[in-house]
Amino acid sequence: MGLIAKIQEHLPVSQSLSAQCQTVVSAVLFSTLLWFSLIFTMRMCLKQLLSYHRWMFEQRGKMSNTTKVWVALVRIFSGRQPLLYSYQGSLPNQPVPAVKDTVKRYLESVRPLTTPDEFERMASLATQFESSLGNRLQWYLKLKALWASNYVSDWWEEYIYLRGRSPIMVNSNYYGMVRINKSLTTPHVLSPNSGGASVPYLTLSLLSLSPSFCCVDTVQHWQDSDYVAVYHRGRYFRLRMYSSSRPLSPREIESQLQRILDDPSPPSPGEEKLGALTAGDRIPWAKARKEYFSLGVNKRSLDCIEKAAFFVTLDDDKQGMMGEDPAASLDRYAKSLLHGKCYDRWFDKSFSVVIYKNGKIGLNAEHSWADAPVVAHLWEYVLATDSFQLGYNEEGHCKGEVDASLPRPQRLSWDITPEISQSLAVAQALADDVDFHVFSFRDFGKGMIKKCRISPDAYIQLALQLAYYRDRGMFCLTYEASMTRLFREGRTETVRSCSNESCAFIKALEGGEVCRRLLRQASEKHQNLYKHAMTGAGIDRHLFCLYVVSKYLGVDSPFLKEVLSEPWHLSTSQTPVQQVELFDMVNHPEYVSCGGGFGPVADDGYGVSYTIMGENMMNFHISCKHSCSQTVSTTDRSTGRIFAPHVQT
């Protein structure tokens, strides 16, 4: 085609180069342009391929020819072992649904929850919104979608997580446990640091929240960190994870943690409960930060914590399934991970690892930077690596050698005044108000449910709605978190799992009818709702973004205002398992994490997190508030125990 010759003719340095050099330079330029063009074309083709979602709606086991061709093309264009983030730009942007479709789905979702008069009023508001203001807001939202990588995620992070002025402890942060089988506690527990083998293998997520006086907290990111911050008995330490540019071995980390445990020094005045600042309201923390942590030793120590890879608490308590009442011990374990003593966690860090005296571990994660599946992925890798690759020696110590010349962990210094300890009272009241119940259901699991051709997730959602209906005598707006990871920078979408079909099934069941057909219809409806949410055709994120646009434009929408003020009395989420295939979960289900949980979203509601483990077990983490008489009234009706019997029903 003569392209190399044409490039050679237009080289700006052609007169100063020999003919042979001109040919070489032209060939290199041509090859480079060809290479980049090929990569760009392949990425664009892959982006178009990944926009195909029809495969999700096909019947399991009956793949269409179109989908078969699609699978083959995706494999060709994506390669075998892509690097992390290497194809982030090839993911399609999340589409903006039509206002008409979203409004229609919304009205369908609230029909079983409203009286005929209430529904007629909402339908009137929806029609008015759709025909007038909705189109204007939609135009601005589509304009944003043209330049933003995701039209939802940045606003979701800012307005849901960073603008809140209430405590992030309980209200936003969530937790993760290790396995709960009583007979499988760490076999070589010799000292409180035996669980520390997991520490160096956590993925470094270098960020921390910084509180603000005004409206929005700041997420601070750092490129790298070679240490972690450690809290033990009211004292803060800096523990380096590297020595001479090499990572410490598990045995060396154990040795360093033991040094912290053996350190007899007392806390400085005010140091012990300093972490309560991150547990209380955000404005007092912002004021204290500006007044007491802007200069000098306090700033240096605070920077050390915030720039650490993550935070570690060496807790003097023992947790896990133990004692004469294992169920109650699990509830205490959950509460400890969610809020601890309110001052022995650093709730602004991306995540805090908690290592208990008896070797049990867990974590508390800040929510703005990532949702639970991301942290669960990390946690699953940690637990599997600890159990199947690292292990312990015969004496119960972590494997590896210890360099005797390692410097001791550095104790952080503080100059604290008494005034900054007032946040503890707010945090303690919030922690005391939360009630938790954690239990495992072992009568059957997803294996039997799938044999009945029912979605396990749909089955659990119906069981939760049945329990709520029997307890309250009514249905409620039910939130289930779905992931939108099919799209670039996608986070979550809401599945409104209380549907006309689920309500019809529950009413028929309560009436003593044979309702297999209704059960199947409710399950299929739930699956359809979930698939629509995953493929960008959800309800709530679209309406949320339209509401944000209306606020930017300074216009009010009675419809959007009412929709976004509706409380979620039942907020649910399934925690995924086996995101990495480091061990055989079918043969070793006892090594899977028990999952994790979160606080209730509404003061008079429940927070329910569940994990489907293997074929024969399901774990539930259920939270509510003591201050609400509707969710907790007597010992026999304490947190979430109303849900347990209905899984089998």
N, C-alpha and C positions, 0 to 999 in steps of 0.2 A: 504493500500500500504506500510505500515511500514515506511513512511517518517519521522514521529516523532521519531521513535526508532533510525533510522539512524542518525538523527540530534543529538540525545542524546548521541550516541556512540562517536561522533566527537566533543563534546563540550570541549573547552580547559580547562574549570574549573570543569569538571565532578567529579574529585576526591574530591574537596572541598565542594561539594553540596550533600545533601541527595537525595535519589532516587526520592522522591516526588518533590523536587525543580527542579531536572533535567528534570522531566516530564513537569513541568509547564513552565520552560524556553524554552524547545524544542517546546512546543505547541505554545508559544507566537511567537517564531521565525518563525515557520511554518505558523502561521496565518498571520504574517506580510508579509512574502514572497508571500503567496497566494494572499493577498490583493493587493500588488503592482503589481503582475503579472496580476491580473484581471483588474486593472486600466489601465495598459500599453496595454493590449490586446484590451480593449474597446476603448482606444484612437487611437490605430492604425487602428482598424476597422472603427471608425468614420472618420479618415483621409482618408481612402480609399473611404468611402461613399461620403465624401464631394468633392472628385475628379470627381464625376459624374456630368456632366453639360448638358447632352442631354435634360433634362427637359426644358431648356431655349429655345430650338429650336422646341419644340412641339407646335402645334396649340393651342391657348387659348381655354380652355373648353374641350379639347380632350386629357386627360392625358393617357399615355400608361400604361399597366399593370406593366411594369418594373419600371416606375416612381412611381406608387402607392406603390409598395413594398419598393422602396427606401425611400419614405417619411415616411413610417411606421418604417423602421429600423433607420433612423436618429432620430426620436422622441424617440425611445427606448434607443439609445446609448447616446443621448445628455442630457436627463433628462428634467425636467420641468422648473426650474428656475436657470440656470447656473449663476455663479458670473462673474463679469467683468474680462476678460482675462483668465478665467478658462479653456477655450478651444482654446486659441491662438495656443498652440502647436499641436492641432488636425487639424488645417487648412492646406491644402496641399500647398506645395511650388509652386510658379508660374513657369509654364513650359517654356522652351526655344523653340520657334518655329523653324522649319526647315528654313534654309537660302533660299531655293528654294521657299517655300511658302510665306515668307515675301517679297522677291523680286517680285514675281508674283503679290501680292496684291499692292505693291507700284506702279508698272508700270500701273496697272489698275486704281489706284487713280489719276495719273497725266495725263492719256490719254486725258481727256476732257479739260485740262488746257494748253496743248502744241500743237504746230503745228506739222504736220507730220515729218518734218526734226528734230525738237527738240526731239520729242518722239523717233525717230530712234536713235539719238545720246545717249539718256538716256538708251534705251534698250541695246545698245552696251556696255555702261559702266556697266550696271547691269549684263549682261551675263559674261563679263570679271571678274567682282567681284565674282560672284557666282561660277565660275569654278576655281578660283585661291585663292585669299586672303580670301574670305569669309569662306571657310572651315577651314582654319587655325584659324581665329578669333573665329569661332563658337566652335572649340575644347576647347579653353581657357575659353570661356564663359560657356560652359557646365561644365567645371572643377570647376568654381566658384559656379555654381548652386548646386553642390554636397554638399558644406559646408556652403554656405550662406543661411540664412532663406528666403531671397528674392534677386534674382540676379539683380534687378533693383533699389530698393528703396534707398540703401545707396549711390550709385553713383548719383541717381537723386537728392537727398538732397544736396550732396556735390557740384556737378557741375552746377546744375540749380539755387540753392538758396544761397549756402554759398560761392562760388568762385566769384560771381559777385562783382565788385568794384564800380558799379554805385549805386545810391540811391535805397533803398528798398521801400521808400515811393513812391506811384503811380506805380512804376515798378514791385513790388512784393506783397506788402501788399494789402489787400482787406477789404471791410467794410460790415456791416449788419445794416439794419434799423428795426424800430418797425413798427406797422401797420400804414397805411397812411390815413385811412378814416377820413375826416375832422371833422365829427361830433363825433368822438370817441377819442378825445384827453383826457388825464387823467382828470377825472371829478372833482377832488378836488385839483387843483393846487393852493396852498396858498403861496408857496415860492419856490425858485430855486431848493430845494432839494427833491421835491415831487417824482421825479422819482427814488430816491435812494433805494426804497424798494427792488429792484431787486438785489442790490449789494451782499448781503451775500449768495445768492443762486446760484451764478456762480460757476461752477466746477473749482477747483484750478488747474491751469496748470502752474507749477512752473518752468519756464524757461525763459531765455533771451539770445539774441545774444550778442557776444562780438566781436568787430571788430578786424581785423588782418592786420599787415603791408604787409604780403606776399599775399597768394592766398586765404586762406580759413578762414572765420569767424568761431567762436567756439560757439556751442550751450551749454549753461550752465544749468544744471538741479539741482534742490534742492528737498529734500525729503518732506519738510513741511515748511509752513509759516503761521503765525498767524496774518498777517497784510496786508494791501494794501497801495500802494503809491498814494497820491492824489495831483493833480495840480489845483491851483485856483489863478487867477490873478497874475501869475508870481511867485508863491511861491509853494514849495514842502512840503508835510506833510506825516508823517507816522501815519496811522490810524489802531489801533489794532482791530481785529475782534473777540477777545476772552477776557473774563474777568473771572478770577478764573476758568480756564479750561472749561468754557461754552461759546458757541457762542453768540454774541450779538443779541438781538431781533431786528426786523426791526425798531421798534420805537427808540431803542438805537442808531442804525446806523444813522437814520435820525437826531437824536439829535447831534451826533458827527459831521455829515456833516454840520449841522447848525452852530456849533462852528467854523468850518473852514470858512464858508461864512461870519460870523460876525467878524472874526479876522481882525483888521484894519492895521496890520503891513505891510509895503511896501516890495517889493522884494529886496533882496541883489543885489549889482552891478553885472550884468551879469547873474543873476539867471533866469530872466524872459524868455530869449530866449535860455536857455541852451539846451532844447530838440531838437533844430535845428541840433545839432551834429548828432543825430540819423536819421535825414531826408536827410542829404547831402551825398556826396561821402564817401565811407568807409575808404579809406586810411587817409584823413585828420582827421576823427574821431578816427582812431587807433593811430595816432600820438598825438592828443590832449589827448587821454586817458592815454597814456604812460607818457606824459610830465606833465600833470596837475592833473591826478586822480589816481596816483600810491601810494600816501602817504597822511597822515593827514586827515583833515576834509573833503576834496573832496572825498577821497577814501571811507570814512565811509558813506557819504551821497549817493554816487553812489552805493555802496553795498546795501544800504537800498532799493533803487529803484529796482535794479536788482534781489534782493532776495525776493521782494514782491510777493504775490500771483498773482496779476495783477495790472494794472495801471488804475487810474480813473481821468478823467478830468471833473471838474465842469466848464462848459463853460458859459460865460456871454451872449452868443448869444441866440436867439430864432430860432428854426428850426422846420420843418415839413410842412404839407400842410396848408397854411394859407395865409391871405392877399387877395388882388384883383387879383393876378395872381398865383393861386395854383400850376400850372405846373412849373413856374419859381422857386417857393419856394422849390419844390421837388428837382429840379436840384441843388439848393444851399445846400440843406440838404445832397445830395450825395457827393458833393465836400467837404463839411465840414467834413464828416465822413472819406473821403479818405485821406485828408491831413490837414484839419483844417487851422491854421495859420502857419503851418510848425514847430512851436516850442512848441505848447501846447499839443502834444501827445508824448509818448515815443515809437517810432516805433520799437525798439528792443524787447520790451516785447511781450510775447506770444499773448496777446490781451489787448487793452485799451478800457475801457468803457467810453463813453462820455455822460454826463448828462447835458442837456441844461436848460436854465433859465426857460423855459415854461414847463418843466417836460418831454419833449421828450428825448429819449435815443437812443443810437446806439453803435456800437463797430468798432474798427479797429484791424485787426488780422495780425500778422506776418505769413508768408506762409511756412517757412521751416519745422515747427513742425507738421502741420496738414493742410489738404485741407478743402475746404469750407463745405462739408457735416458734418464734425466733429464739427466745430464751429456752424453750423446751428442747429445741434442737441442740443448743449448746449443752444443756444439762444432761441430756441423754448421752451425748458424746463423753462427757466427764464421767458419768456413772459406769458406762460400758468400758471405758478405758481403764478405770480404776479396778474394776472387777475382773476383766479378762486379759489385760495386757500388762499392767503394772504389778499389782499384787503386793504381798508382804513376805518377808523372810520368816524363818521358823520361830524367831523370837518376837515376831509381831511388829517389827519395824519396817518402814518403807525400804525398798531395795535401792542400792547405790552406795557410793562411797562419800565420805565427808572430808572436805578440805578444812583442816584445822585452822587455817589462816583467815577464814571468812570473818569479816568485821561483824560485830554485834549489831542487831537491829537498833536503829536510832530512835531515841525517845523524843517526842515532840514537846515543845515548851509553849506555855500559855500564860497570859496575864489577864485573868477573867474577873470581871466585877459582878457582884450579886444580882444586879438588875436584869441580866440577860437570861436568868433561869426561869422567867415567868411563863415561857412557852410550854413547860412541862405540864402545868395544870390543864391546859387546853388539850394537849395530846393524851394525857392520862384519862381524862373524862371520855374522850372519843374511844380509846382502847377498851376501857371498862364497859362501854355500851355495846360492844360487838360480841355476839354469841356465835359459836361455831360448832358444827357437828361433821365429823368425817367418818365415813363407813365404807366397807367393801361389800358388794353384793356378789355372792358366789353360787347361788342356786343354779344359774345359767348365765350365758353371756351371748356375745354376738353370733357364736356358732349356731345355737338353736334358733335365734331370731332370724338369721339369714335362711335357715332351712324352711322357715315359714314364708319366705319371699317378702320379708319386711325389712326396711332400712333400720339398722340398729340405732342410728341417731334419731330417726323419726319415732321409733318405739320409745326411747327415753324421753323425748319431748312430750309425747302423749302421756306417759306415766307422770311426769312432772305436772302437766296441766290437770290430770285427773286428781292428783294429790291436792293441788291448790283448790280445785272445785269442791272437793269433799270437805276441805277445811273451811273455806270461806262461803261456799254456796253460790259462787259466781265465777265467771271467767275474767281474765285480766290480760292486759297488753303484755305480751311475752317477747323478750329480746333474746335472740340467739346470734352470737357473733359468727360471721362467715368471712373468709379471707378473699381478697381480690388480688391475689398474687399472680393472676394471669396477665396483669397489666403493669406497666412501668410504675414503680414506686407505690404500688397498690398496698393498702392496709386492710381495712375491714369494711364490711357492709352488714346491715341488720337483716336478719331473717325474722319476719313477724310470724312466728310459728303457731300462734293461736288463730286458726282459720275456721271458716264455716264448716269444713269437713271434720276438723278435729273436735269442734264443739258438738257436731251431730253424733259422732262416735261416742263421746263421753256421756252425752244425755241418754243415748240408747243403752249404753252399758249400765248406767245408774238405774235405768228402767227395767233391767233384767232381760233385755232382748238379746237374741243371737245376732251379733253384729260383726262378723268376719268381713263382710263386704265393706262395711263402713270403716273398719280398721284399715283395710287395704287402700280404700279411697283416701283416707286421712294421711296414710304413709306416702302415697304417690303425690298428693298435693304438697306435702312437706318437702319431698325431694325436688319437686318442680320449683318451689319457692327458693330453695337453697341454690339450685343451679342458676336461676335467674340472678340471684344476689352475686354469685361468683362471676358471672359473665357481664356484670355492669348494669343489669336491669333491675337493681334494687329500688327501694322507695326512699329510705331515710337519708342517705348521704346526698341524694339529689335535692331533696327538700331542704336539707341543712344548708347546702351551698346557695340555693335560691334565697334563703333567709339572710345569709351573709351579704349577698349582693344587695338585697333590699335595705340593709342597714348602711351599706356604703353609699347608696343612693339617697338615703334619708326618707324612705317611703315605708309606710306601715301596711302589713298584710294581715288582716284578722285570721285568715285561714292558716298561714304559716305560723303565726304566733301561737295559735291554739294547738297546732300539730306538735310543735317543738316543746310545748309545756306539758304534754301528756306524760304521766309518770310510768316508768317500767317497773311494775310490781314484781315481776319475775324476770330476772336478768340471768341468762344462762350462757355457758360456753363449753365446748368440748376441747380438751387438750389433746393434740395429736401425739401419737407414740410411734416409735421405730421410723424416725425420719432418716436415720443412718443405720445401715445394716452391719453393725459391728458384732452382733451375736444373734443366735437363733431364739427369737422371742417365743416361738411355739413350745420349744423344749425348755426354755428358761424364763417363763413369765415372772418368776419371783425376783428377777433382776431389773424389772422395769420400774421406773419411778412411780410412786403413788399418784403423781400429778400435783396439782396445786390449786389455789383458790384466790378469791378476792372478797372484798367487803360488799355489803348490799348497796345497790345503786339508789334505791328509794328508802327513806326512813321507815316506811311501813311495808317494805317488800323483802324479797329473798334474793341472795346471790348464789347461784348454783353452778359449780364447775364439775365436770365429770370426765373420766378417762375410761376408754374401753380397752381393757388389757387382755390380750390374747383372745381365746375362744370362750372362756368360761368365767370371766370376772369383770366387774365394772366398779370403779371407785367414784365416790361422790364427796364433794366439799361444799357444805351448805352454810350460809351465813345469814344473820338477821340482826336486829338490834333489841337489846333488853328493854329499851324505852318505849317500844311499841307493844301495846297489849294485844294487838291482833296477831302478831307473829310469835310472841312468847308470853305465856300467862301462868303456867304451872310447870312443875318439874316433869310431869308425865307428857307435857306437850312442848318440851324445850326445842331448841333450834333444829329445824329440819327433820326431826324424827317423824314428822307426819309424812315425809316423802318415802322413807324406806319401804314400808309395806306395799306401796303402790307400784313399785317396779315389777313385782311378780304378778300383781293383779292384771 
